[in-house]
């Protein structure tokens, strides 16, 4: 591949990285297609008709966060804004059910300020 500083180690006289891109996308300089971030968040949620909507998170000691539109935000906020509507700046979501990875909007309450909810 012209302009690549890595030695050609794979077939077609390309470095391994460019060869893998050629295999996946048909061109050695191709970029992967953009992912739908919202769909990937919703795929990790277990929806139940009754009870909590559980987000598949490895750390259950704190609320799950995700990268959404270039910012690291709480998953429950993303789901709230999709299901209910946007939250103003300074408004946070206080969990009512006590389950750390619950993202169901009716299990949260919009609270102004940063004091802890009881």
C-alpha positions, 0 to 999 in steps of 0.5 A, spaced: 500 500 500 502 506 498 504 511 503 503 506 509 510 505 513 508 498 515 512 492 512 507 488 507 506 482 511 499 479 508 497 478 501 496 483 495 502 487 498 499 490 504 500 491 511 495 487 516 491 493 517 490 495 510 489 487 508 483 486 513 480 493 511 480 490 504 477 484 506 471 487 510 470 493 506 472 492 499 478 497 499 484 498 503 483 505 506 475 504 507 472 506 514 467 502 517 460 504 517 457 508 522 454 505 528 447 507 530 449 508 537 441 508 540 440 501 537 446 498 540 444 501 547 437 498 546 440 492 544 443 491 551 437 492 555 432 486 557 425 489 557 420 486 561 413 488 561 412 488 569 418 490 573 425 493 571 428 494 564 435 491 566 441 494 562 447 489 561 452 492 565 459 488 568 459 493 574 453 493 578 456 497 584 454 504 580 449 506 574 451 504 567 454 509 563 455 509 555 458 513 550 453 517 546 453 523 541 461 524 543 459 524 551 459 519 556 452 519 559 448 515 564 444 510 560 438 511 564 438 519 561 439 516 554 433 512 555 429 517 559 430 522 553 428 517 548 422 515 551 419 521 555 423 527 552 429 531 553 431 533 560 434 540 562 441 542 564 442 541 572 436 536 572 438 529 574 434 522 574 433 519 581 432 512 581 426 509 585 426 502 585 433 501 587 436 497 582 442 500 579 442 498 572 435 499 571 433 504 566 426 504 565 423 511 565 417 510 570 422 507 575 426 514 575 424 521 578 427 527 575 430 532 580 433 539 580 439 539 584 445 534 586 442 532 593 442 525 594 435 522 593 432 518 599 
